[in-house]
Amino acid sequence: MAPAQTEKPNRPYHHGDLRRAILTAALDVIAADGPAALSLRDLARRAGVSHAAPAHHFRDRTGLLTAIAAEGFGLLAAAVEEASDLKDAGVRYVRFAREHPAHFQVMFAPELLRADDLELTTARALAAAALRTSVEGVRAEDLGVDSRLAGVAAWSLAHGFATLLLGHNLDGPVGDEDPEEVFRTLATTLFRTA
């Protein structure tokens, strides 16, 4: 006669896509409370896994934030690559910030990231290349500066507008207007494309 088997709880050993679950939970926390509120232990609890499980994918909090930034730069590159001109690239940049505010917060906070992470440096380079391509249509003679400085000016306008928008600093001036159309008007005022 075989010994009676003790019934074990029907709980799967593996989560499924734990990496994505942790990233999604982290983005929710950052969107609600900022990156400072992020805790791997809390994220593990939310995902229903052991407190050590997130470390298998991200090593530590910095690794998690670096993965979020890398993902964000990849999403930004994909969005800007499809732009028809510089104004459209700026609109897509602003749209990206509005649709991915947690990514946006982390991407531009180098003190939170591993600067030498290959995934991050690759994604950042792709985003920079997409932004540079969109500047190629700007005529330097119209601006009185070279294309490198035109790129800095365009990025400053889009990034500054997006940052002010996310911080609710433009609620009064923008009002009920579509922020993307407001940005398009600003860009048209400042840049003429070839």
Secondary structure, 3 states (H helix, E strand, C coil): CCCCCCCCCCCCCCCCCHHHHHHHHHHHHHHHHCHHHCCHHHHHHHHCCCCCHHHHHHCCHHHHHHHHHHHHHHHHHHHHHCCCCHHHHHHHHHHHHHHCHHHHHHHCCHHHCCCCCHHHHHHHHHHHHHHHHHHCCECHHHHCCCHHHHHHHHHHHHHHHHHHHHCCCCHHHHCCCCHHHHHHHHHHHHCCEC
